């Protein structure tokens, strides 16, 4: 199985999250974990270039916001 590879890039009006199949599964698992009923509002996770994301990516924050 391939290693997860995720790249985030974009402009002022559009963001693209591109990933291989393993990367998409990794993102899905992270999002499912954020939906856990035991987590509190405001819980978040940072992904940054070279740490969870491919080099050259812009930073991505996944956040639980129960006010939405």
HULIN-V820458 format. One record per residue. N is the residue number from 0. RES is the residue in one small letter. PSI is psi as a letter, one per 40 degrees, with the letter a starting at -180 (* if undefined). Layout:
# HULIN-V820458
N|RES|PSI, N|RES|PSI
This chain:
# HULIN-V820458
0|x|i, 1|x|i, 2|x|i, 3|x|h, 4|x|h, 5|x|h, 6|x|h, 7|x|h, 8|x|i, 9|x|a, 10|x|a, 11|x|d, 12|x|e, 13|x|h, 14|x|h, 15|x|h, 16|x|h, 17|x|h, 18|x|i, 19|x|i, 20|x|d, 21|x|d, 22|x|d, 23|x|d, 24|x|d, 25|x|d, 26|x|d, 27|x|d, 28|x|d, 29|x|d, 30|x|d, 31|x|d, 32|x|d, 33|x|d, 34|x|e, 35|x|h, 36|x|e, 37|x|e, 38|x|i, 39|x|i, 40|x|h, 41|x|e, 42|x|h, 43|x|i, 44|x|h, 45|x|h, 46|x|h, 47|x|i, 48|x|h, 49|x|e, 50|x|g, 51|x|e, 52|x|i, 53|x|i, 54|x|i, 55|x|e, 56|x|i, 57|x|i, 58|x|i, 59|x|h, 60|x|h, 61|x|h, 62|x|h, 63|x|h, 64|x|g, 65|x|e, 66|x|e, 67|x|*
